């Protein structure tokens, strides 16, 4: 028999997380078909969730579909600008007999287009961009029983932040600003709305959506999974809860190790000459994470450090010079950096998880983000997405579409391929009778613990519990 860990009867609290007390949780959230079915009732209809980006709907009439479990949603731009009502969201279903208005075939990520109205292909019922029914074939046959209320499209709450479009199926509840809370406050300084897609890819992956997204919620795995990176830097990390959301960043094991190298992905490498090691780390990250998590400008500025600085330049001065030169280089090509106070930069860390399924690794002029969603009713697979964002000179933004790519190095780069190589075997391993429950690192994987605390609030089961 496998010995089970001694577990407290009480659920882990926010105070337990802050005190970094050890916890465990089971596999129901990952493996149970009943749990996956319950998510359709208890999670997705009761939380703000990111549906897409504003750049997908730049002009009136532009729309895209967003599917989550059994729900299909149309996001459409109705007017110019960002004023209230310019972006609407509706359930993708005709009020007459329930046919989808926009066909979303199996195996398609989403559907984009431009429309003056939405016409049901079954009987021709027609809706304007505000969701109002404008045509019903033989409406007199209902003898006046039909009303604008029962024949219009079903609206969802819709709001925008950071260039993202969020939807909420509840009729009322907390605002998006209230939901994002401190995470929204901190990340607002990075002006994600000024960034545009550099690339975006997706795949159907053989693991539960939580297994997939958790692989990108902590750097604790880097030393083993991405061990080639340890030649360039140390990857000890911290993880901290911010209400429903959480942040991670690079840390030092001992206070005496603290340096000015920075806690974001743009940081000094290890080695005797920080001019060289900083460039080597930046280049390795950039080229192996599918040319994301940095920019050409930052890499080029790092490559010049050895030529522009004396050999004995302290690490703090190397970092300051690197950032100053990259900022000037970007300004010369029409890219303005946001002004981020040092205290905010320190609090922002490396990457954020926005509950329930959005991860953002943010930089001053770039971001690398992930999302995972259920794949229909199957708890053993998910729709996994990753995309890079970057600031560009006006008019020079690349035109991108969602690209389906096999989860391998050829399409995703070495680092993401290494993550893919773990995720499916984590999911399979959790099915073993020999697995006694997760033992997440209380300091470095607190993000994951916090995610399961949040899930348990919605689902009513699966809460982390203290190890005795």
C-alpha positions as CSV (number, residue, x, y, z in Angstrom):
1,X,0.0,0.0,0.0
2,X,1.2,3.5,-0.7
3,X,1.2,5.6,2.4
4,X,-1.1,8.6,2.2
5,X,0.2,11.9,3.6
6,X,-1.3,13.1,6.9
7,X,-3.8,15.7,5.9
8,X,-5.7,18.3,8.0
9,X,-9.5,18.3,7.9
10,X,-9.5,22.0,7.3
11,X,-9.2,23.7,4.0
12,X,-6.2,25.9,3.4
13,X,-6.8,29.6,3.9
14,X,-5.3,32.7,2.4
15,X,-3.3,33.0,5.6
16,X,-2.0,29.5,5.1
17,X,-0.8,30.5,1.6
18,X,0.9,33.6,2.9
19,X,2.6,31.6,5.6
20,X,3.7,29.1,3.0
21,X,2.2,26.1,4.8
22,X,2.4,22.8,2.9
23,X,-0.8,21.6,1.3
24,X,-2.1,18.8,-0.9
25,X,-5.1,18.3,-3.2
26,X,-6.4,15.4,-5.3
27,X,-7.0,14.6,-8.9
28,X,-10.7,15.1,-9.3
29,X,-10.4,18.5,-11.0
30,X,-8.2,17.0,-13.7
31,X,-9.7,13.5,-14.3
32,X,-13.3,13.4,-13.4
33,X,-15.9,13.5,-16.2
34,X,-18.5,14.6,-13.6
35,X,-16.2,17.5,-12.5
36,X,-15.7,18.6,-16.2
37,X,-19.5,18.5,-16.7
38,X,-20.0,20.6,-13.5
39,X,-17.6,23.2,-14.7
40,X,-20.2,24.1,-17.4
41,X,-22.6,25.1,-14.6
42,X,-20.5,26.2,-11.7
43,X,-17.4,27.8,-13.3
44,X,-17.6,29.2,-16.8
45,X,-21.0,30.9,-16.5
46,X,-19.9,32.6,-13.2
47,X,-16.6,34.3,-14.0
48,X,-15.1,37.0,-16.2
49,X,-13.0,35.3,-18.9
50,X,-10.8,36.6,-21.7
51,X,-12.4,36.0,-25.1
52,X,-10.0,37.7,-27.5
53,X,-8.2,40.9,-28.4
54,X,-9.5,44.2,-29.6
55,X,-7.3,44.0,-32.7
56,X,-9.5,41.2,-33.9
57,X,-12.4,43.7,-34.2
58,X,-10.9,46.9,-35.4
59,X,-13.9,48.2,-37.5
60,X,-17.7,48.3,-37.1
61,X,-19.1,44.9,-38.1
62,X,-16.0,43.0,-37.4
63,X,-16.7,39.9,-35.2
64,X,-15.1,36.8,-33.9
65,X,-16.4,33.7,-32.1
66,X,-15.3,32.4,-28.7
67,X,-16.3,28.9,-27.6
68,X,-16.0,27.6,-24.0
69,X,-17.4,24.2,-23.2
70,X,-20.9,24.0,-24.8
71,X,-21.2,27.8,-25.2
72,X,-20.4,29.7,-28.4
73,X,-20.2,33.5,-28.1
74,X,-20.1,36.2,-30.8
75,X,-18.0,39.3,-30.0
76,X,-18.7,42.2,-32.4
77,X,-17.7,45.8,-32.8
78,X,-20.8,48.0,-33.3
79,X,-19.2,51.4,-33.4
80,X,-15.9,53.3,-33.8
81,X,-13.7,54.0,-30.8
82,X,-13.6,52.5,-27.4
83,X,-16.7,54.2,-25.9
84,X,-19.2,52.0,-24.0
85,X,-21.2,49.8,-26.3
86,X,-18.6,49.8,-29.0
87,X,-18.0,46.1,-28.3
88,X,-20.9,43.7,-27.7
89,X,-21.1,40.0,-26.9
90,X,-24.0,37.7,-27.7
91,X,-24.7,34.0,-27.3
92,X,-24.2,32.5,-30.8
93,X,-27.7,31.2,-31.1
94,X,-30.9,32.2,-32.9
95,X,-33.9,33.0,-30.7
96,X,-36.2,30.9,-33.0
97,X,-35.0,27.3,-32.9
98,X,-31.5,27.6,-31.4
99,X,-29.4,27.2,-34.6
100,X,-25.9,28.8,-34.3
101,X,-25.8,32.0,-36.3
102,X,-22.1,31.7,-37.0
103,X,-21.1,28.1,-37.9
104,X,-18.1,27.0,-35.8
105,X,-17.1,23.6,-37.2
106,X,-15.3,21.1,-35.1
107,X,-11.6,21.5,-35.2
108,X,-11.7,25.3,-35.9
109,X,-10.2,27.7,-33.4
110,X,-12.6,30.5,-34.0
111,X,-14.4,32.3,-36.9
112,X,-13.7,35.9,-37.8
113,X,-15.5,38.1,-40.3
114,X,-17.4,41.4,-40.9
115,X,-21.1,41.6,-41.1
116,X,-23.9,44.3,-41.3
117,X,-26.2,41.8,-39.5
118,X,-26.5,38.2,-38.5
119,X,-28.9,36.0,-40.5
120,X,-29.9,32.5,-39.3
121,X,-29.3,30.1,-42.1
122,X,-32.3,27.9,-41.0
123,X,-35.3,30.3,-41.4
124,X,-33.7,33.7,-42.1
125,X,-34.4,35.4,-38.8
126,X,-32.1,38.5,-38.8
127,X,-30.4,40.5,-36.1
128,X,-28.6,43.8,-36.2
129,X,-25.2,44.4,-34.5
130,X,-27.0,45.4,-31.3
131,X,-28.7,42.0,-31.2
132,X,-32.1,43.4,-32.1
133,X,-34.3,41.2,-34.3
134,X,-35.0,43.0,-37.6
135,X,-36.7,40.3,-39.6
136,X,-39.0,37.4,-38.9
137,X,-40.4,35.4,-41.8
138,X,-44.3,35.5,-41.6
139,X,-44.2,37.2,-38.2
140,X,-48.0,37.6,-38.3
141,X,-48.4,33.8,-37.8
142,X,-47.6,34.3,-34.1
143,X,-50.6,36.6,-33.7
144,X,-48.7,39.3,-31.8
145,X,-47.2,36.9,-29.2
146,X,-43.6,37.7,-30.2
147,X,-41.9,40.6,-28.4
148,X,-38.6,42.4,-29.0
149,X,-37.4,40.9,-25.7
150,X,-38.0,37.2,-26.7
151,X,-36.8,37.6,-30.2
152,X,-33.5,39.5,-29.7
153,X,-30.1,37.8,-29.2
154,X,-29.1,36.9,-25.6
155,X,-26.5,39.4,-24.4
156,X,-23.5,38.8,-22.2
157,X,-21.7,41.4,-20.1
158,X,-18.7,42.5,-22.1
159,X,-15.8,44.8,-21.1
160,X,-12.2,45.5,-22.2
161,X,-8.9,45.8,-20.4
162,X,-5.3,45.8,-21.7
163,X,-6.5,45.4,-25.2
164,X,-8.3,42.2,-24.2
165,X,-12.1,41.6,-24.5
166,X,-13.7,39.9,-21.5
167,X,-17.1,38.3,-21.3
168,X,-19.3,37.3,-18.3
169,X,-22.5,35.2,-18.6
170,X,-24.0,36.6,-15.4
171,X,-26.7,39.2,-15.6
172,X,-25.0,41.1,-12.8
173,X,-22.0,40.8,-10.5
174,X,-18.6,42.4,-9.9
175,X,-17.3,44.6,-12.7
176,X,-14.3,43.6,-14.7
177,X,-12.2,46.2,-12.8
178,X,-13.3,44.7,-9.5
179,X,-12.5,41.2,-10.7
180,X,-9.0,42.1,-11.9
181,X,-8.4,44.1,-8.7
182,X,-4.6,44.6,-7.9
183,X,-3.6,42.4,-10.9
184,X,-5.3,44.9,-13.2
185,X,-3.8,47.9,-11.4
186,X,-0.3,46.6,-11.6
187,X,-0.4,45.3,-15.2
188,X,-2.1,48.5,-16.4
189,X,1.4,50.2,-16.2
190,X,2.6,47.9,-19.0
191,X,0.0,49.2,-21.4
192,X,-0.8,45.9,-22.9
193,X,-3.4,47.6,-25.1
194,X,-0.5,49.3,-27.0
195,X,0.8,45.9,-28.0
196,X,-0.2,43.8,-31.0
197,X,0.0,40.1,-31.9
198,X,3.5,39.0,-33.1
199,X,2.3,35.4,-33.5
200,X,-0.5,33.2,-32.2
201,X,-0.8,29.4,-32.2
202,X,-3.0,26.7,-30.8
203,X,-3.4,23.0,-30.7
204,X,-5.7,20.3,-29.2
205,X,-3.5,18.8,-26.5
206,X,-4.0,15.5,-24.7
207,X,-4.3,16.8,-21.1
208,X,-6.9,18.5,-19.0
209,X,-7.0,22.3,-19.4
210,X,-5.8,22.8,-15.8
211,X,-2.8,20.4,-16.3
212,X,-1.8,22.4,-19.4
213,X,-2.1,25.9,-17.9
214,X,-0.4,25.0,-14.7
215,X,2.7,24.0,-16.6
216,X,3.2,27.7,-17.3
217,X,2.3,29.1,-13.8
218,X,5.7,28.6,-12.1
219,X,9.4,28.7,-13.0
220,X,10.1,25.9,-10.4
221,X,10.3,23.4,-13.3
222,X,12.9,25.3,-15.2
223,X,16.0,23.8,-13.6
224,X,15.0,20.3,-14.7
225,X,12.7,20.7,-17.7
226,X,14.7,23.5,-19.4
227,X,18.0,22.5,-17.9
228,X,19.9,24.1,-20.9
229,X,18.9,27.5,-19.5
230,X,20.7,26.9,-16.2
231,X,24.0,27.6,-18.0
232,X,22.9,31.2,-18.2
233,X,21.0,32.0,-15.0
234,X,19.5,30.7,-11.7
235,X,15.8,30.1,-11.7
236,X,14.8,30.0,-8.1
237,X,11.4,31.7,-7.8
238,X,8.7,33.0,-5.6
239,X,5.0,32.8,-6.1
240,X,2.4,35.0,-4.4
241,X,-1.4,35.2,-4.3
242,X,-3.3,38.4,-5.2
243,X,-6.9,37.5,-4.3
244,X,-8.2,35.4,-7.2
245,X,-5.0,36.0,-9.2
246,X,-1.3,35.5,-8.5
247,X,2.2,36.5,-9.6
248,X,5.5,34.7,-9.8
249,X,9.0,36.1,-10.1
250,X,12.7,35.2,-9.7
251,X,14.0,35.1,-6.2
252,X,17.2,34.4,-4.2
253,X,17.4,31.5,-1.8
254,X,19.3,33.6,0.7
255,X,18.8,37.3,1.4
256,X,22.6,37.7,1.0
257,X,22.3,36.6,-2.6
258,X,20.1,39.6,-3.6
259,X,21.5,41.5,-6.5
260,X,20.4,44.2,-8.9
261,X,19.8,41.7,-11.7
262,X,16.1,42.2,-11.7
263,X,13.1,39.8,-11.3
264,X,11.7,39.9,-14.8
265,X,12.6,37.9,-17.8
266,X,14.9,40.8,-18.9
267,X,17.6,40.2,-16.3
268,X,21.3,39.7,-15.9
269,X,22.8,36.3,-16.5
270,X,25.2,34.5,-14.3
271,X,28.9,34.6,-14.9
272,X,32.0,36.7,-14.3
273,X,31.3,39.2,-16.9
274,X,27.6,40.5,-16.8
275,X,28.0,42.2,-20.1
276,X,28.5,38.9,-21.8
277,X,26.2,36.7,-19.6
278,X,23.3,39.2,-19.9
279,X,23.4,39.0,-23.7
280,X,23.8,35.2,-23.7
281,X,20.8,34.7,-21.4
282,X,18.6,37.1,-23.4
283,X,19.6,35.5,-26.7
284,X,19.0,32.0,-25.4
285,X,15.6,32.9,-24.0
286,X,14.5,34.7,-27.1
287,X,15.6,32.1,-29.7
288,X,14.3,29.1,-27.8
289,X,10.9,30.5,-26.7
290,X,9.9,31.0,-30.3
291,X,11.2,34.5,-30.6
292,X,9.1,35.9,-27.8
293,X,9.6,37.1,-24.2
294,X,11.9,39.8,-25.6
295,X,12.3,41.9,-28.7
296,X,14.8,42.3,-31.5
297,X,15.6,45.7,-30.0
298,X,16.5,44.3,-26.6
299,X,18.6,41.5,-28.0
300,X,20.5,43.9,-30.3
301,X,21.2,46.3,-27.4
302,X,22.4,43.4,-25.2
303,X,24.8,42.3,-28.0
304,X,26.5,45.7,-27.8
305,X,27.1,45.7,-24.0
306,X,30.6,44.3,-24.3
307,X,31.6,47.0,-26.8
308,X,29.9,49.9,-24.9
309,X,30.9,49.1,-21.3
310,X,34.3,48.5,-19.5
311,X,35.1,45.0,-18.5
312,X,34.5,45.6,-14.7
313,X,31.1,47.3,-15.0
314,X,28.9,46.2,-12.0
315,X,25.8,44.2,-12.8
316,X,23.4,47.0,-11.8
317,X,25.1,49.4,-14.2
318,X,25.0,46.8,-17.0
319,X,21.3,46.4,-16.6
320,X,20.7,50.2,-16.5
321,X,22.8,50.7,-19.6
322,X,21.0,47.9,-21.4
323,X,17.6,49.2,-20.7
324,X,18.6,52.8,-21.5
325,X,20.1,51.9,-24.9
326,X,17.2,49.7,-25.9
327,X,14.7,52.4,-24.9
328,X,16.6,54.9,-27.1
329,X,16.8,52.5,-30.0
330,X,13.0,51.9,-29.8
331,X,12.3,55.6,-29.6
332,X,14.3,56.1,-32.8
333,X,12.1,53.7,-34.6
334,X,8.8,55.0,-33.2
335,X,8.2,52.8,-30.2
336,X,7.6,54.6,-26.9
337,X,8.2,52.7,-23.6
338,X,5.7,53.1,-20.8
339,X,6.8,54.8,-17.7
340,X,6.7,52.2,-15.0
341,X,7.7,53.2,-11.4
342,X,10.4,51.1,-9.9
343,X,8.1,50.0,-7.0
344,X,5.5,48.8,-9.6
345,X,8.2,47.0,-11.6
346,X,9.3,45.2,-8.5
347,X,5.8,44.2,-7.6
348,X,5.0,43.1,-11.1
349,X,7.5,40.2,-11.0
350,X,7.8,37.9,-14.0
351,X,4.4,36.6,-14.9
352,X,0.7,36.7,-13.8
353,X,-2.1,34.2,-13.7
354,X,-5.5,35.7,-14.1
355,X,-8.1,33.3,-12.8
356,X,-9.3,31.0,-14.2
357,X,-7.2,30.3,-17.3
358,X,-5.1,33.3,-18.5
359,X,-1.3,33.6,-18.0
360,X,0.6,36.7,-19.0
361,X,4.4,37.0,-18.8
362,X,4.9,40.7,-19.2
363,X,7.8,42.9,-20.4
364,X,8.0,46.7,-21.0
365,X,7.4,46.3,-24.7
366,X,6.3,42.7,-25.0
367,X,4.3,39.9,-23.5
368,X,4.0,36.1,-23.8
369,X,0.6,34.7,-22.9
370,X,-1.2,31.4,-22.6
371,X,-4.7,30.2,-22.3
372,X,-6.2,26.7,-22.0
373,X,-9.9,25.8,-22.4
374,X,-11.9,22.6,-22.2
375,X,-12.1,20.5,-25.4
376,X,-15.8,19.7,-25.4
377,X,-16.7,17.2,-22.7
378,X,-13.4,15.4,-22.7
379,X,-11.4,15.9,-19.4
380,X,-8.4,14.3,-21.0
381,X,-7.8,17.0,-23.7
382,X,-7.9,20.7,-24.0
383,X,-7.5,23.6,-26.4
384,X,-4.2,25.2,-25.7
385,X,-3.1,28.6,-27.0
386,X,0.0,30.7,-26.8
387,X,0.6,34.1,-28.3
388,X,3.3,36.7,-28.3
389,X,2.5,40.5,-28.1
390,X,4.8,43.4,-28.9
391,X,4.8,47.1,-29.4
392,X,5.4,48.2,-33.0
393,X,5.8,51.5,-34.8
394,X,2.4,52.7,-35.9
395,X,1.4,51.0,-39.2
396,X,4.1,48.3,-38.9
397,X,2.1,45.7,-36.9
398,X,2.2,42.3,-38.5
399,X,-1.1,40.7,-39.8
400,X,-1.6,37.5,-37.9
401,X,-4.2,34.7,-37.7
402,X,-4.5,31.7,-35.3
403,X,-2.3,28.9,-36.6
404,X,-2.9,25.3,-35.6
405,X,0.5,23.8,-34.9
406,X,1.5,20.3,-33.7
407,X,2.9,20.5,-30.2
408,X,6.5,20.0,-31.2
409,X,9.7,22.1,-31.5
410,X,9.3,22.8,-35.2
411,X,6.2,24.9,-34.6
412,X,6.7,26.2,-31.0
413,X,10.4,26.4,-30.3
414,X,12.6,24.3,-27.9
415,X,11.3,25.6,-24.6
416,X,7.6,25.2,-25.3
417,X,8.2,21.8,-26.8
418,X,9.9,20.8,-23.6
419,X,6.8,21.9,-21.7
420,X,4.6,19.9,-24.1
421,X,6.7,16.9,-23.4
422,X,5.8,17.0,-19.7
423,X,2.1,18.0,-19.7
424,X,0.6,14.8,-21.2
425,X,2.6,12.6,-18.9
426,X,1.7,14.6,-15.9
427,X,-1.9,14.0,-16.8
428,X,-1.4,10.3,-17.4
429,X,0.6,10.0,-14.2
430,X,-2.2,11.4,-12.1
431,X,-4.3,8.4,-13.1
432,X,-2.0,6.0,-11.3
433,X,-3.1,4.3,-8.1
434,X,0.4,5.1,-6.9
435,X,-0.2,8.9,-7.0
436,X,-1.2,10.1,-3.6
437,X,-2.1,13.7,-4.5
438,X,-0.1,16.8,-5.4
439,X,2.5,18.3,-3.1
440,X,3.0,21.8,-4.5
441,X,6.0,23.9,-3.4
442,X,4.5,26.4,-0.9
443,X,7.0,29.1,-2.0
444,X,7.5,28.6,-5.7
445,X,4.1,27.1,-6.7
446,X,1.7,29.1,-4.6
447,X,0.0,30.3,-7.8
448,X,-1.2,26.7,-8.4
449,X,-2.4,26.3,-4.8
450,X,-4.3,29.6,-5.1
451,X,-5.9,28.5,-8.4
452,X,-7.2,25.4,-6.7
453,X,-8.5,27.4,-3.7
454,X,-10.4,29.6,-6.2
455,X,-11.7,26.6,-8.2
456,X,-13.0,25.0,-5.0
457,X,-15.0,28.1,-4.2
458,X,-16.9,27.7,-7.5
459,X,-17.0,24.0,-7.7
460,X,-17.6,23.1,-4.0
461,X,-15.0,20.4,-4.0
462,X,-11.2,19.8,-4.3
463,X,-10.0,22.5,-1.9
464,X,-6.3,22.2,-0.9
465,X,-5.8,20.9,2.6
466,X,-2.8,21.4,5.0
467,X,-0.3,18.6,5.4
468,X,-0.1,17.8,9.1
